[in-house]
Amino acid sequence: MQEFVPYLTQIWDNKILTNNGPFHKQLEKELADFLGVPHISLFANGTLALVTALQVLRITGEVITTPYSFVATTHSLWWNNIKPVFVDIEPEFGNLDPEKIKAAITPKTTAILPVHVYGNPCKVERIQEIADIYGLKVIYDAAHAFGVKHNGQCICNYGDLSILSFHATKVFNTMEGGAIVCQDAATKKRIDYLKNFGFAGETTVMAPGINSKMNEMQAALGLLQLKHYHTNIQKRETIAKVYRKGLANLKGISFLPEPENTESNFAYFPVFVNEREYGMSRDQLYEKLKQNNIYGRRYFYPLISEFPMYKGLDSAKPSNLPVAEKIASEVICLPIYPDLKQTELIKILDNFI
Ligand SMILES: Cc1ncc(COP(=O)(O)O)c(C=O)c1O
């Protein structure tokens, strides 16, 4: 708290509260350096970054996406009047299965919108191969993947655009916030027009842009958070190791492997409950944890394809999404945050036995 006060004083002294103020400019620069990306545009939240990313590339018609994500992924298509086409996920990490993409492509398909679920990289090389053959754009929802590297490269440098979320629950946060990462200056310019009502000059409006600007208070918090990022990630890694060790030989409980060639951010620790082997269903375990004041999250249950506005789509049929259906019925994300104490961790693990 005390650490934030000088930033607030500075905002008052600057007398600039929003509209690309000094902290906003500084955060864009620091984040681009920190992440190792050519350009980044800050947003009021990740959802508006997603909505805008689709507009920047003029995506229309149908977009192939995953049902195993937070609703905002598909809502961004809905807001752009684009038809989502759900494709099943692969069982290893729960990301969009590249081998099932081809069968879902139609003449109306213009893009693929995969999600790096839990921050684990999608099969980016394979997805790009398919996109190149069919002339499709790729926009990654990297809301969970801040700071993640794949083969030494920021995960946000894959695809045409990537979006990030800086929501309070994320490993790096600005209370609410988000960003689009792009690869060239001309695209960044267009993104910056679109997030500011479409203004391309004092009297020029180039498109019906929305207001999705990040304000100075959010940007200041981001600058402060960045200073603590590495320490926080180390703490998360230690917690993840304790979970891995503690749950390693528990029949009916599984967790994701550590992804190869990846620098992880340890944003989530999902476990999967096989009711038959464990002797208790996922929901029974979830309730048991809750009764003991341990708040797991069923990310992602229900699948996005189960919500009423998407349920009627052909691609939303459970028979089209067997892997996603299974994983969604088994998952609980366990508490993971830098200040989680060893005593609390032991208490959580005790609940599994
Ligand atoms: C996968 C995914 N996409 C998009 C979003 C939306 O981000 P925001 O909450 O910043 O609007 C979230 C948010 O939590 C998310 O988990």
The ligand as an ORCA input file, in Angstrom:
! r2SCAN-3c Opt
* xyz 0 1
  C      -9.151    -16.859    -21.018
  C      -9.672    -15.496    -20.703
  N      -9.959    -14.665    -21.713
  C     -10.416    -13.421    -21.492
  C     -10.603    -12.936    -20.220
  C     -11.158    -11.562    -20.028
  O     -10.279    -10.701    -19.399
  P     -10.810     -9.479    -18.497
  O     -11.366    -10.060    -17.244
  O      -9.551     -8.689    -18.254
  O     -11.803     -8.738    -19.309
  C     -10.318    -13.758    -19.140
  C     -10.522    -13.218    -17.783
  O     -10.403    -13.585    -16.764
  C      -9.845    -15.078    -19.370
  O      -9.583    -15.914    -18.352
*
